[in-house]
Amino acid sequence: MSGRYAFFLGCVAPLRYPGIELATREIFKSLGVELVELEGAGCCPAPGVIRSFDQTTWLALAARNLALAEQKKTDIMTICNGCYGSMFEANHIMQHHPEEMKKVNDVLSKVGLKYNGAVKVRHFAEVLYKDIGMEKIKAHVKNPLNYNIAVHYGCHFVKPTRVKHLDDPERPRILDELVEATGAKSINYKDKLMCCGAGGGVRSRDNKTALRMTEEKLKNLKKVNAQMIVDVCPFCHLQYDASQNDLPGYNIPVIHLSQLYGMAFGLPRDKLGLEAHVTKVNL
């Protein structure tokens, strides 16, 4: 299963940042990769909520999305760290524990579905790096960028490393290299791997604490003169973008990697959806 991927949108991008979805579709079209529509897909679902109450229900909801991709004979690709982490872990549990797979398929049979475990869960940045490759990406850069960029990895992209095997969990480079393929410079900053503040239900439960965590990261970015933040997760994107409206003194544009590639590939600005951002993108 390669060269075409079932495109899993998640919840935040379609509702809050449709430009992330559009930019992703445009750059993959430019790279000659087919994105297959996943009609009827549901929430990933977020493990911090549903799994806390019932693991089988959480697994069944994730398996429903994977079963839909399996029907399309494709792997599933997401543009969100949270969706990636949730579906990757659920898939790993079902593939390694037949008794859990049986429980899940008992549930899915009630809606006429079955999951056989044939699908891989892929993050779009992983697909760009491993399947498409840096040389092909660089060949598509028509508008080389000249910015100092702060990369945000987020909590669920490379970890847990014992099952994902994507990169060094303490000193990852994959996103830095993907950003630098555009001509931009990926800069180092204090606490680079720290959470954006939104994860683990913190944004929903205690927004003041979430804001303090975000402000700590923004302080570190300001010290190194970051011209923009580049993320690979719409939820982290939302936290950085919207929170600056509540934190005086900060105005650092927040760009999803798909949007950054859209800029570098020379896509029209109206294909990037930057006007939907709370923190204005005047680049």
C-alpha positions in Angstrom: 0.0 0.0 0.0 1.9 3.1 -1.2 1.6 6.0 -3.6 -2.0 6.6 -2.6 -3.4 7.3 0.8 -6.8 7.5 2.4 -6.9 11.1 3.6 -8.1 11.4 7.3 -9.0 15.0 8.1 -9.7 14.8 11.8 -11.9 17.4 13.6 -9.9 20.7 14.1 -8.6 21.3 10.5 -11.9 21.2 8.7 -13.7 23.2 11.3 -11.1 25.8 12.2 -8.3 25.8 9.6 -9.7 24.6 6.2 -6.6 26.0 4.6 -4.5 23.2 6.1 -6.7 20.6 4.3 -6.6 22.6 1.0 -2.9 23.2 1.1 -2.3 19.5 1.8 -4.4 18.5 -1.1 -2.6 20.9 -3.4 0.9 20.0 -2.4 0.3 16.2 -2.7 -1.3 16.9 -6.1 1.9 18.7 -7.2 3.9 15.8 -5.9 1.8 13.3 -7.9 0.4 11.5 -4.9 -3.3 10.4 -4.9 -5.3 11.3 -1.8 -8.4 9.0 -1.5 -11.5 10.3 0.0 -12.6 8.6 3.2 -16.3 9.0 3.2 -18.1 8.5 6.5 -14.9 8.7 8.7 -15.5 9.7 12.3 -13.3 11.1 15.1 -9.9 9.4 15.5 -11.0 9.2 18.6 -9.1 11.1 21.2 -7.7 8.6 23.7 -7.8 11.1 26.6 -11.6 11.2 26.6 -13.2 7.9 25.3 -10.4 5.5 26.2 -10.5 6.8 29.8 -14.0 5.3 30.1 -13.9 2.2 27.8 -11.0 0.9 25.8 -13.1 -1.4 23.6 -15.3 1.5 22.5 -12.2 3.6 21.8 -10.6 0.8 19.7 -13.9 0.2 17.8 -14.2 3.8 16.8 -10.6 3.9 15.6 -11.1 0.5 13.9 -14.1 1.9 12.0 -11.9 4.5 10.3 -9.2 1.9 9.6 -11.8 -0.5 8.2 -13.0 2.2 5.8 -9.4 2.7 4.6 -9.0 -1.1 4.3 -12.0 -1.2 2.0 -10.2 1.4 -0.2 -7.0 -0.8 -0.2 -4.9 2.0 1.1 -3.0 3.1 4.2 -4.5 6.0 6.1 -2.7 9.4 6.3 -3.4 12.1 8.8 -2.3 15.8 9.1 -2.7 15.8 12.9 -0.4 14.5 15.6 -3.3 13.6 17.9 -5.2 11.6 15.2 -1.9 10.0 14.3 -1.1 9.0 17.9 -4.6 7.7 18.6 -5.1 5.6 15.5 -1.5 4.4 15.5 -1.7 3.1 19.0 -5.2 1.5 18.5 -3.9 -0.2 15.3 -0.9 -1.5 17.2 -3.0 -2.9 20.0 -5.4 -4.7 17.6 -2.5 -6.1 15.4 -0.7 -7.5 18.5 -3.7 -8.7 20.5 -6.1 -11.0 18.6 -8.5 -11.0 21.5 -8.9 -7.2 21.3 -9.3 -7.5 17.5 -12.1 -10.0 18.0 -13.9 -7.8 20.5 -13.7 -4.9 18.0 -14.9 -6.9 15.1 -17.9 -8.1 17.2 -18.8 -4.4 17.5 -18.1 -3.5 13.9 -20.2 -6.4 12.6 -23.3 -4.5 13.9 -22.6 -1.8 11.3 -21.6 -4.2 8.6 -17.8 -3.6 8.8 -14.8 -5.8 9.6 -11.1 -4.8 10.2 -8.4 -7.3 9.2 -5.4 -5.3 10.4 -3.9 -4.6 7.0 -3.7 -0.8 7.2 -0.7 1.3 8.3 -1.4 4.6 10.0 0.8 7.3 8.5 1.5 11.0 9.4 1.8 13.2 6.3 5.2 14.5 7.4 6.4 10.9 7.6 5.0 10.3 4.1 6.8 13.4 2.8 10.1 12.4 4.4 10.2 8.6 3.8 8.0 8.0 0.8 8.4 11.1 -1.4 11.9 12.0 -0.3 13.8 15.2 0.2 15.2 15.4 -3.4 11.8 15.3 -5.0 10.5 17.9 -2.5 13.4 20.2 -3.2 12.8 19.9 -7.0 9.3 21.3 -6.5 10.5 24.4 -4.6 9.8 27.3 -6.9 9.9 30.0 -4.3 12.8 29.4 -1.9 12.0 30.7 1.5 14.3 32.9 3.7 12.9 32.8 7.2 14.1 31.8 10.7 11.6 29.1 11.6 10.9 27.5 14.9 9.7 23.9 14.4 7.2 22.5 16.9 7.2 18.7 17.0 4.3 18.3 19.5 3.8 15.3 21.8 2.5 12.6 19.6 4.6 12.7 16.4 7.7 10.7 17.2 6.6 9.2 20.5 6.2 6.4 21.6 9.4 5.5 19.8 9.3 1.9 20.8 6.5 1.3 18.2 6.9 4.3 15.8 10.6 4.2 15.1 10.4 7.5 13.3 13.3 9.5 14.8 15.5 10.1 17.8 12.9 11.0 20.5 15.2 13.4 22.3 16.9 15.0 19.3 14.6 14.6 16.4 15.6 16.1 13.0 12.9 15.0 10.6 10.8 18.2 10.7 13.9 20.4 10.8 15.1 18.8 7.6 11.6 19.0 6.0 11.5 22.8 6.8 15.1 23.4 5.5 14.2 21.7 2.2 12.3 25.0 1.4 15.5 27.1 1.9 14.4 28.4 5.3 16.5 28.0 8.5 15.2 25.8 11.3 16.5 27.5 14.5 17.1 25.9 17.9 15.4 27.2 21.0 15.0 26.3 24.7 12.5 23.6 25.5 11.9 22.8 21.8 10.1 19.5 22.6 7.9 20.9 25.3 4.1 20.6 24.8 2.2 23.6 23.2 0.0 23.7 26.3 -3.2 22.3 24.8 -2.6 18.5 25.0 -3.9 16.1 27.6 -7.2 18.0 28.0 -5.3 21.0 29.6 -6.8 23.5 27.2 -10.4 22.3 27.9 -10.0 21.8 31.7 -7.7 24.6 32.7 -7.1 27.2 30.0 -5.0 29.5 32.3 -2.5 26.7 32.8 -2.5 26.0 29.0 -1.9 29.7 28.3 1.1 29.7 30.8 2.6 26.8 29.0 2.1 28.4 25.6 3.6 31.7 26.8 6.7 29.9 28.1 7.3 28.6 24.6 6.5 31.9 23.0 9.1 33.7 25.3 11.7 31.2 24.2 10.8 31.8 20.5 11.0 35.5 20.9 14.5 35.3 22.4 15.8 33.7 19.2 13.9 36.0 16.9 11.7 33.3 15.3 9.8 34.7 12.3 7.2 31.9 12.4 6.2 28.7 14.1 5.8 25.6 11.9 3.7 22.8 13.2 2.3 19.5 12.0 -0.8 19.3 14.1 -4.0 21.5 13.8 -4.5 21.3 17.6 -1.1 22.7 18.4 -1.7 25.1 15.6 -4.9 26.3 17.2 -3.2 26.7 20.6 -0.3 28.8 19.3 -2.5 30.8 16.9 -5.5 31.6 19.0 -3.6 32.0 22.3 -1.5 34.9 21.1 -4.8 36.9 21.0 -4.8 36.6 24.8 -1.1 37.1 25.4 0.0 40.7 24.8 3.3 41.2 23.2 3.3 38.2 20.9 2.6 38.2 17.1 4.4 35.2 15.7 2.7 33.7 12.6 1.7 30.0 12.9 2.0 27.9 9.8 1.2 24.2 9.3 3.9 22.4 7.3 1.5 21.9 4.4 1.0 25.7 4.2 4.7 26.3 4.3 5.2 23.9 1.4 2.4 25.6 -0.4 4.3 28.9 -0.1 7.6 27.2 -1.2 5.9 25.4 -4.1 4.5 28.8 -5.4 0.8 28.1 -4.8 -1.5 31.1 -4.9 -2.1 32.5 -1.4 -5.9 31.8 -1.7 -5.0 28.1 -1.7 -3.3 28.3 1.7 -6.2 29.7 3.9 -3.9 32.0 5.8 -6.8 34.5 6.3 -8.4 32.1 8.8 -5.6 32.5 11.2 -6.2 34.6 14.4 -2.5 35.8 14.5 -2.1 37.6 11.2 0.2 36.1 8.6 1.9 39.1 7.0 4.8 37.3 5.3 
